[in-house]
Amino acid sequence: MPYKERVRISQSVKYLGQDQLGNLVKLIEEKCPQAYKENDDFTCHIFVDNIPKSIFKEISEFIEFSTQSGAVTKKLKTSKI
């Protein structure tokens, strides 16, 4: 996966709501367990370099759908330009 695409995806994740972010984490955990590690403090770590191209494509489509369907957080809607 090209570096620019990884950066675009990581920037887009910031605009997902809590439910969409949870669904994204579940998607990664289920389809790419080698990229997911749960920590002791109820947080997780995603190892982006361990995500295969096919899963990246699915993640990208999920984020695009979530942000275009009006499911974005207020952070995006109220950001100043």
C-alpha positions as CSV (number, residue, x, y, z in Angstrom):
1,M,0.0,0.0,0.0
2,P,1.5,3.4,-1.0
3,Y,2.5,5.7,1.8
4,K,0.2,8.4,0.6
5,E,-2.8,6.1,0.8
6,R,-1.9,5.0,4.4
7,V,-1.7,8.7,5.4
8,R,-5.0,9.5,3.8
9,I,-6.7,6.6,5.6
10,S,-5.2,7.5,9.0
11,Q,-6.3,11.1,8.6
12,S,-9.8,10.0,7.6
13,V,-10.2,7.8,10.6
14,K,-10.1,10.9,12.8
15,Y,-13.6,11.8,11.5
16,L,-15.3,8.6,12.3
17,G,-17.9,8.5,15.1
18,Q,-17.5,6.2,18.0
19,D,-19.7,3.5,16.6
20,Q,-18.0,3.6,13.2
21,L,-14.5,3.5,14.8
22,G,-15.6,0.5,16.9
23,N,-16.8,-1.3,13.7
24,L,-13.5,-0.5,12.0
25,V,-11.5,-2.0,14.9
26,K,-13.7,-5.1,14.8
27,L,-13.2,-5.4,11.1
28,I,-9.4,-5.3,11.5
29,E,-9.5,-7.6,14.5
30,E,-11.6,-10.2,12.6
31,K,-10.0,-10.1,9.2
32,C,-6.4,-9.3,10.1
33,P,-5.6,-10.5,13.6
34,Q,-1.9,-10.1,13.0
35,A,-2.5,-6.3,12.9
36,Y,-4.5,-6.1,16.1
37,K,-3.3,-6.1,19.7
38,E,-5.5,-5.5,22.7
39,N,-3.8,-3.7,25.6
40,D,-4.5,-4.2,29.3
41,D,-6.0,-0.8,29.7
42,F,-9.0,-1.4,27.4
43,T,-7.2,0.1,24.4
44,C,-5.8,-1.5,21.3
45,H,-2.9,-1.0,19.0
46,I,-3.3,-1.4,15.2
47,F,-0.1,-2.4,13.3
48,V,-0.7,-0.8,10.0
49,D,2.2,-2.4,8.3
50,N,0.6,-5.8,9.0
51,I,-2.6,-5.1,7.2
52,P,-2.6,-6.6,3.7
53,K,-3.6,-4.6,0.6
54,S,-7.0,-6.3,0.3
55,I,-8.0,-5.4,3.8
56,F,-6.7,-1.8,3.3
57,K,-9.0,-1.5,0.4
58,E,-11.9,-2.7,2.5
59,I,-11.0,-0.3,5.3
60,S,-10.7,2.6,2.8
61,E,-14.2,1.8,1.4
62,F,-15.7,1.5,4.9
63,I,-14.2,4.9,5.9
64,E,-15.4,6.5,2.6
65,F,-18.9,5.2,3.0
66,S,-19.1,6.2,6.7
67,T,-17.9,9.7,6.1
68,Q,-20.1,10.3,3.0
69,S,-23.2,8.8,4.6
70,G,-23.4,11.6,7.1
71,A,-22.0,9.4,9.9
72,V,-19.1,11.8,10.5
73,T,-18.6,13.4,13.9
74,K,-19.3,17.0,14.7
75,K,-15.5,17.6,14.5
76,L,-15.7,17.4,10.8
77,K,-19.0,19.4,10.5
78,T,-17.9,22.2,12.7
79,S,-14.3,22.5,11.7
80,K,-13.3,26.0,10.7
81,I,-11.8,26.6,7.2
